[in-house]
């Protein structure tokens, strides 16, 4: 499930602020924010892997996994597998 789906499925239907503005509870909103952050990190890692494919060879040593691990560490998501 994506963050947008979580919000859509958990809007409080009896409270509408404006035509297109619905209300969700704070725990749902925080969960959706964390999900969106995770989704973006996964996209960044995937893009990094594609963009650096074949370009991280130093003196005949492939450093791709080492550099990818550092990139994930900087993003704060070393545990994400892609």
C-alpha positions, 0 to 999 in steps of 0.5 A: 500500500502506498501513502496516498492509499492509506490516507484515502482509505482512512479519511474521516468522511463525516468531516470535510473542510472544503470540497477537496480537503478531508481530515485524517487522524494524526497517527494515520498522517504520521504513518503516511508521511513515514511511508512516503519517505520510505517510498522516496528512499527506495526510488533514490536507491533504485535510481542510484543503482541504475545511474552508477551501473558500470561506473564504479570500477577503480583500478579493476575493483568494482566498488559498486556495493561499497558505494551503494552501502554508503549511499544507503547509510547517508539516506538513513536506510541501510536495511532497505533491499532493492 
